[in-house]
Amino acid sequence: MTRLRRHRSLTDNQQSRDIHPQELLRAGDWHQHFGKSGDIWLEVGTGKDTHLIERSILNPDDLHVGLELTRKKFEMMLRKADSLTQGLPNATDNLRFMNADAFQAVDACFKNASLSGAFILFPDPWPKKRHKARRLLQKSFLQLITTKLAPDAVFEIRTDDPDYAVQAKAALSEISELRSLTGSIDWIHEPLDPTNHVETLFESKFKKRGLKIHHFYLSRIPDDSP
Ligand SMILES: C[S@@+](CC[C@H](N)C(=O)[O-])C[C@H]1O[C@@H](n2cnc3c(N)ncnc32)[C@H](O)[C@@H]1O
């Protein structure tokens, strides 16, 4: 994987949540890296959104990892994580961001059946045919995420884009290890549990425009399930 340039303007505190894939591989696994046990939650494509930071504050015993491809947004996340957690009485060391391409990093950095949950929230739809390979909501990538999920782990996907939702539904339906938490493999237009729902930046933007949100709630079927 390409070594991406570190930014000199980040403070030590901000950089403390930056992890390079090679550092993780050297540590062995996430529990070794964090130096503690805990359920591991992954968000792919955090952008500049604080969903994972908020989740890490609300769930101090869980470990959280955010992947973001764009260096600028990744650095913004390091700054936001630092400022939003400063002075919090319960702040714990349970959050990391990786500036990497998820197509490579998910496979290289997460062991099979190691995740308690994964989020892909408002991924870019890449509607042009020539950009098809970049879509996260395609069978090969969704299957890869599924292999990283522990039995009964949850997998949440949100998109505003109706065509992308249709593609996602078709791809998810082909993954036999997944079941829906909302009936058949399909989206719903409201959060499953509004009390445990953290809205993202894109979500707020789309909702203000009156767009419907497509929420998928899935879970990994245990191997020994009948
Ligand atoms: C439309 S934004 C959504 C951001 C955020 N999840 C939200 O809901 O506000 C999608 C993000 O996914 C990132 N992304 C796209 N492809 C990616 C990849 N292969 N690996 C990691 N991040 C990716 C983009 O850089 C972008 O920041």
The ligand as a Gaussian input file, in Angstrom:
#p B3LYP/6-31G(d) Opt

LIG

0 1
 C      -20.161000      11.185000       0.146000
 S      -18.932000      11.052000       1.363000
 C      -19.845000      10.602000       2.803000
 C      -19.131000      10.959000       4.072000
 C      -19.833000      10.569000       5.371000
 N      -19.919000       9.134000       5.508000
 C      -21.182000      11.215000       5.502000
 O      -22.186000      10.483000       5.462000
 O      -21.256000      12.430000       5.699000
 C      -18.109000       9.527000       0.931000
 C      -16.707000       9.423000       1.474000
 O      -16.174000       8.136000       1.163000
 C      -14.789000       8.287000       0.830000
 N      -14.371000       7.137000      -0.004000
 C      -14.751000       6.859000      -1.272000
 N      -14.145000       5.741000      -1.720000
 C      -13.378000       5.293000      -0.690000
 C      -12.478000       4.188000      -0.549000
 N      -12.282000       3.326000      -1.544000
 N      -11.836000       4.033000       0.638000
 C      -12.033000       4.910000       1.663000
 N      -12.864000       5.983000       1.572000
 C      -13.523000       6.179000       0.413000
 C      -14.761000       9.604000       0.056000
 O      -13.455000      10.169000       0.015000
 C      -15.742000      10.441000       0.860000
 O      -15.109000      11.157000       1.887000

